[in-house]
Amino acid sequence: MPAPTPSPSPTPTATPTPAATYDLAFDFSRDRSFQPNGAQLTAIGTQTNAGNTYASISAKLYEPSDVPFFTFASSTKQAGVSVGNLAGQTYPGSQITLQQSDRTTYQSPTGFLAIGQLGPQLGGLPAHLRYSFVLNQYESSFRPSGGFDVLERRMVAGASTAASDVPRSGTATFQAVLLAEGVSATGEDGYAASHATLSLDFVTRTITGTITATSTSGSASSIVLTVTGQLSATGNRLAGSVTTADGGTGTFNGELYGPQGAEIGLAFALARNSQQVIGTFGGSLR
């Protein structure tokens, strides 16, 4: 009697990869911690008969290895900023001087920390960013010999897009807000652009953009910046160069935030003429 033909074994069903989930970034009803992308500007002051000037100015873009960190404790509303092994700065809840739905400002004896959700009121975007926010930290200290030193940080943080959730085809156009600060030997100047456009190609993994940023300090000056860079082949990280029409050069890094890279955040540092400039881009898909 012939042996019965065995029934074929069923093909096992593949376990689906769980969909990535993302927290709202600007939610401070609970404890939060982020590793932002950011840049730092330091200016060493001197006092002359003509007033305060800066004898030495430098701008630095943070790399992931620098380990910038931002924390928030919901019970006390204390915020903290630290970089690497350097002693961090803490801002207790008692130092909050402005609290609105899209921004919080801490005023310390030597400076401030501003946390902002870019959107219609802060930056002129059509809607508030959901998965990222910007930070501006400014601290100064007086020198015994006269004048004062300045430390400023510009950062962007949020819910990073999972590597598996970054698109592999198509293109994206982001409407972004640029916020920056430039320091020269004789003073400081802020810059902003409310309708910056950044273009990202998910096939070639390239990002480009040309932006005109105008002065926020009442002067007629402006900067035309060109952004050129790459999206990581396997993740959500962005990096590249920033140049200006008047010969300035620098670098940027950043990442995508939220589902399918719905938002973008970049930090940059550059040198132009006599200025050192740091700033951030934050935006969302058009």
C-alpha positions, 0 to 999 in steps of 0.5 A: 500500500503506497504511503500517503502524500503528506499535506503541505505545511502552511507558509508562516505569516510574516509578522508585520513591522509595527507602525512608528508612533510619535509624541507631540513635541510641544507637550510639556504637561509631562516630563520631557527630554530631547537631544537637539540639533544646535549651534553655539556662538561665543563672544569675548567682550572688552570695554573701551572708551567707545563702549563694549566690543568683542575681541574674539568671536566663534561659532560652532555647530554641534555634532551628535557626539557633543551630546546637547541635551534639553530637559523639562520637569513638569512638576516644577516646570524647571528646564535645563540645557547642557552640552557634553560634559560641561556644566548645564544651565537650569531654569526653575519655574519661578523664572518663567516670565512669559507663558503662552500656548506656543512659547515659554520664556525663562529670565535668569539673572544673566540671560534667558531661555526661550522655547517656541512652537513655530506656527502662525504667531511665531514665524508665520507658518500656516499651522503650528508644528506638531513634532518639533520646536526651537530653543534660544538660550542666551547667557552673559557674564561681566568681566572684572576688567570691563565688558562682558562675554556672551554665550548663545545657543540656537537649537531645534528638537523634536520627535525624530522620524524613525529610519523605517518611516523615512520615504524612499521615493518622491520629493518633498517641499518644506515651508520653513522659518529661519531664525538666526543671530549674527555677532561682529566685533561691534555688535549683534544683529538678528535675522529671520525669514518666514517663507523659506523653502527647502526641497528634499529628494528622497531618491537622490537623498539631496536637500537644497534651498535658497533663502533671503533672511532680513534683519530683525534689528532695524537695520536694512541688512539681509543675508542670502543663504544657500543650503546644499546637503544630503539625507542619510542613506539609511536614516533621517539625519541631514547634513551639508553646507551653508553659503551666503551670496557675499562669501560666507561659508558654514555647515548645517545638520539636522533631521526629519521629525514626525510621521513620514518626515512631516517636519524638518529641523536644521541648525547651522553655523557660518562665518561671513565678512566680520560676522559669526552667525548661528541659527535654525530652520524649522518647517513642515511639508507644504 
